[in-house]
Amino acid sequence: MKESNCGIGFGKIELFWTENEKVRRGALKTLVQPTATKMFLQLDEEKRERVLGAAINEFAGKNYNNASMNEVVKSAGISKGALFKYFKSKAGLFAFVYKMALGRVKEYLRQVRDESEGDDFFTRLQKVMWAGLDFINVHPGLAAIYYRIVFTGDSPYKREIVEEVRRESLEFLASLIQKGIEKGELRGDLDPALSAFMVEAVVDRFVHAHHEQFRSRRGKEAHVFSMDTEREIQGITKILKNGMAG
């Protein structure tokens, strides 16, 4: 992914996130305003899931501008009038789906953090990679939407969404790296922010590559887990360990 599009340069990562905090927060406030109405939130769970499932499938399969609300209501079995009572606009529905996806990503990261607390850094990193593969396997539609946001230019709030996801990922990895430094598992001269930037790029590319393979094999007993995957994770870890271990 092209970090330069977000204004990040080597050696300036931590400074970027600090100096642009107010700007990003303001943009994200704009992003999350047009979300679900109270009417939608009060629907029974089955109907909410039906509407969201239809929206996820539509946004995952098409670029934002080509996604059809007519297809969403047809798939969900509701009227178009009802949909726009639940969400004020197409952008509002898209924003709600994005927020839900980000929430689930955070849940995965929290689970890895909590369950690997006693592990060394490189074991934790392997679990992060496995969690990424598990996410695209369990939530292929949400993963597809994210990559459409990254690689196409028509999604609303594209820059704000990408920066928010990247911020969460960088802060999470930087905390693992800092802990590894403190425990003597990693070199003491490592810059946690810069190291997180590098590791995040590797992990993100790894997960994206498997997502592409997974989507191309849908319906052909596709699965992201294999012996090759295990070897890849071990190989990536070995390379990083040679440069980062204390």
C-alpha positions as CSV (number, residue, x, y, z in Angstrom):
1,M,0.0,0.0,0.0
2,K,1.2,3.5,-0.8
3,E,1.9,5.1,2.5
4,S,3.2,8.2,0.6
5,N,-0.4,9.0,-0.3
6,C,-1.0,9.6,3.4
7,G,2.0,11.9,3.8
8,I,4.2,9.4,5.7
9,G,7.9,9.5,5.2
10,F,10.6,7.4,6.8
11,G,11.8,8.8,10.1
12,K,8.7,11.0,10.3
13,I,6.0,8.5,11.1
14,E,5.5,9.3,14.8
15,L,5.7,13.0,14.0
16,F,3.0,12.6,11.3
17,W,0.6,10.9,13.6
18,T,1.1,13.5,16.4
19,E,0.9,16.6,14.3
20,N,-2.1,15.5,12.3
21,E,-4.2,14.1,15.1
22,K,-6.6,17.1,15.2
23,V,-7.0,17.0,11.4
24,R,-7.6,13.3,11.3
25,R,-10.1,13.4,14.2
26,G,-12.0,16.2,12.5
27,A,-12.2,14.2,9.3
28,L,-13.2,11.0,11.1
29,K,-15.9,12.9,12.9
30,T,-17.3,13.8,9.5
31,L,-17.0,10.2,8.5
32,V,-19.0,8.7,11.3
33,Q,-21.8,11.2,11.4
34,P,-24.0,9.8,8.6
35,T,-24.5,6.4,10.1
36,A,-27.6,4.3,11.1
37,T,-30.7,5.9,12.5
38,K,-32.4,4.8,15.7
39,M,-35.0,3.0,13.7
40,F,-32.3,0.7,12.2
41,L,-30.7,0.0,15.6
42,Q,-34.1,-1.0,17.1
43,L,-34.7,-3.6,14.4
44,D,-34.6,-7.3,15.5
45,E,-31.2,-8.8,15.0
46,E,-32.2,-11.1,12.1
47,K,-33.4,-8.2,10.0
48,R,-30.3,-6.0,10.9
49,E,-28.0,-8.8,9.8
50,R,-30.0,-9.3,6.6
51,V,-29.7,-5.7,5.7
52,L,-26.0,-5.5,6.6
53,G,-25.3,-8.8,4.8
54,A,-26.9,-7.4,1.6
55,A,-24.9,-4.2,1.9
56,I,-21.6,-6.0,2.5
57,N,-22.1,-8.2,-0.5
58,E,-23.0,-5.3,-2.8
59,F,-20.1,-3.1,-1.6
60,A,-17.6,-6.0,-1.7
61,G,-18.6,-7.0,-5.3
62,K,-18.5,-3.5,-6.8
63,N,-16.8,-0.2,-6.6
64,Y,-18.7,2.3,-4.5
65,N,-20.1,4.3,-7.4
66,N,-21.4,1.1,-9.1
67,A,-22.9,-0.3,-5.9
68,S,-26.7,-0.3,-6.2
69,M,-29.1,0.4,-3.4
70,N,-31.8,-1.3,-5.5
71,E,-29.7,-4.5,-5.3
72,V,-29.3,-4.1,-1.5
73,V,-33.0,-3.7,-0.9
74,K,-33.8,-6.6,-3.3
75,S,-31.4,-8.9,-1.5
76,A,-32.5,-7.8,2.0
77,G,-36.2,-8.1,1.1
78,I,-37.1,-4.6,2.2
79,S,-38.3,-1.5,0.4
80,K,-36.0,1.3,-0.7
81,G,-38.0,3.7,1.4
82,A,-37.3,1.6,4.5
83,L,-33.5,1.5,3.7
84,F,-33.3,5.3,3.6
85,K,-35.2,5.4,6.9
86,Y,-32.5,3.2,8.4
87,F,-29.6,5.1,6.7
88,K,-29.9,8.7,5.5
89,S,-27.8,8.1,2.4
90,K,-25.7,5.5,0.5
91,A,-22.6,7.1,2.1
92,G,-24.2,6.6,5.5
93,L,-24.7,2.9,4.9
94,F,-21.2,2.6,3.6
95,A,-19.8,4.4,6.7
96,F,-21.7,2.1,9.0
97,V,-20.4,-1.0,7.3
98,Y,-16.8,0.4,7.5
99,K,-17.2,1.2,11.2
100,M,-18.5,-2.3,11.8
101,A,-15.5,-3.7,9.9
102,L,-13.0,-1.6,11.9
103,G,-14.6,-2.7,15.1
104,R,-14.2,-6.4,14.2
105,V,-10.5,-5.8,13.3
106,K,-10.0,-4.2,16.7
107,E,-11.5,-7.2,18.3
108,Y,-9.1,-9.5,16.5
109,L,-6.1,-7.3,17.6
110,R,-7.3,-7.2,21.2
111,Q,-7.7,-10.9,21.3
112,V,-4.2,-11.5,19.9
113,R,-2.7,-9.0,22.4
114,D,-4.5,-10.5,25.4
115,E,-4.0,-14.2,24.5
116,S,-0.3,-13.7,23.6
117,E,0.7,-11.5,26.6
118,G,3.2,-14.1,27.9
119,D,4.8,-14.9,24.5
120,D,7.9,-13.4,22.9
121,F,7.6,-10.8,20.2
122,F,8.1,-13.1,17.2
123,T,5.5,-15.6,18.5
124,R,3.1,-12.7,18.9
125,L,3.9,-11.5,15.4
126,Q,3.1,-14.9,14.0
127,K,-0.2,-14.9,15.8
128,V,-1.0,-11.5,14.3
129,M,-0.4,-12.9,10.8
130,W,-2.6,-15.9,11.5
131,A,-5.3,-13.6,12.9
132,G,-5.2,-11.6,9.6
133,L,-5.7,-14.7,7.6
134,D,-8.5,-15.8,9.9
135,F,-10.2,-12.4,9.4
136,I,-10.2,-12.6,5.6
137,N,-11.5,-16.2,5.9
138,V,-14.3,-15.5,8.3
139,H,-15.2,-12.0,6.9
140,P,-14.3,-12.1,3.2
141,G,-16.8,-9.4,2.3
142,L,-15.4,-6.9,4.8
143,A,-11.9,-7.6,3.7
144,A,-12.9,-7.1,0.0
145,I,-14.5,-3.8,0.9
146,Y,-11.3,-2.6,2.7
147,Y,-9.1,-3.5,-0.3
148,R,-11.5,-1.8,-2.7
149,I,-11.2,1.3,-0.5
150,V,-7.5,1.2,-0.7
151,F,-7.0,0.4,-4.4
152,T,-9.9,2.4,-6.0
153,G,-10.5,6.1,-5.8
154,D,-14.3,6.3,-5.6
155,S,-15.0,5.4,-2.0
156,P,-16.2,8.3,0.2
157,Y,-13.8,9.3,3.0
158,K,-11.1,7.1,1.4
159,R,-8.1,8.9,3.0
160,E,-9.7,9.1,6.4
161,I,-10.6,5.4,6.4
162,V,-7.1,4.2,5.3
163,E,-5.4,6.5,7.8
164,E,-7.7,5.3,10.7
165,V,-7.0,1.6,9.9
166,R,-3.3,2.3,9.5
167,R,-3.1,4.2,12.8
168,E,-4.7,1.4,14.7
169,S,-2.3,-1.1,13.1
170,L,0.8,0.9,13.7
171,E,0.0,1.7,17.3
172,F,-0.8,-1.9,18.0
173,L,2.5,-3.1,16.4
174,A,4.5,-0.4,18.0
175,S,3.2,-1.4,21.4
176,L,4.3,-5.0,20.8
177,I,7.7,-3.9,19.6
178,Q,8.2,-1.6,22.6
179,K,7.3,-4.5,24.9
180,G,9.8,-6.7,23.0
181,I,12.6,-4.1,23.5
182,E,11.8,-3.8,27.2
183,K,12.0,-7.6,27.6
184,G,15.3,-7.8,25.8
185,E,13.9,-9.8,22.9
186,L,14.5,-7.0,20.4
187,R,17.5,-4.7,19.8
188,G,17.5,-1.7,22.1
189,D,18.4,0.7,19.3
190,L,15.2,0.0,17.3
191,D,12.8,2.9,16.7
192,P,9.4,1.4,17.7
193,A,7.4,3.7,15.2
194,L,9.7,3.1,12.3
195,S,9.9,-0.6,13.0
196,A,6.1,-0.8,13.2
197,F,5.9,0.9,9.8
198,M,8.2,-1.8,8.3
199,V,6.5,-4.7,10.0
200,E,3.0,-3.5,9.2
201,A,4.0,-3.2,5.5
202,V,5.2,-6.8,5.5
203,V,2.2,-8.2,7.3
204,D,-0.3,-6.2,5.3
205,R,1.2,-7.3,2.0
206,F,1.2,-10.9,3.2
207,V,-2.5,-10.8,4.2
208,H,-3.4,-9.0,1.0
209,A,-1.7,-11.6,-1.2
210,H,-3.6,-14.4,0.6
211,H,-6.8,-12.5,0.2
212,E,-6.3,-12.3,-3.6
213,Q,-5.6,-16.1,-3.7
214,F,-8.6,-16.8,-1.5
215,R,-11.0,-14.7,-3.7
216,S,-9.6,-16.3,-6.9
217,R,-10.3,-19.8,-5.6
218,R,-13.8,-19.2,-4.2
219,G,-15.9,-22.2,-4.9
220,K,-12.8,-24.4,-5.4
221,E,-12.4,-25.5,-1.8
222,A,-10.6,-22.3,-1.1
223,H,-8.9,-21.9,2.2
224,V,-6.2,-19.6,3.4
225,F,-4.5,-22.1,5.7
226,S,-2.0,-24.6,4.3
227,M,1.4,-26.0,5.0
228,D,2.8,-23.4,2.5
229,T,1.2,-20.7,4.6
230,E,2.9,-22.0,7.7
231,R,6.3,-22.1,5.9
232,E,5.7,-18.5,4.7
233,I,5.0,-17.2,8.2
234,Q,8.0,-19.0,9.6
235,G,10.2,-17.6,6.8
236,I,9.0,-14.0,7.2
237,T,9.5,-14.3,11.0
238,K,13.1,-15.6,10.4
239,I,14.0,-12.7,8.1
240,L,12.6,-10.1,10.6
241,K,14.3,-11.9,13.5
242,N,17.7,-11.7,11.8
243,G,17.4,-7.9,11.7
244,M,15.5,-7.1,14.9
245,A,16.3,-9.7,17.6
246,G,18.3,-8.5,20.6
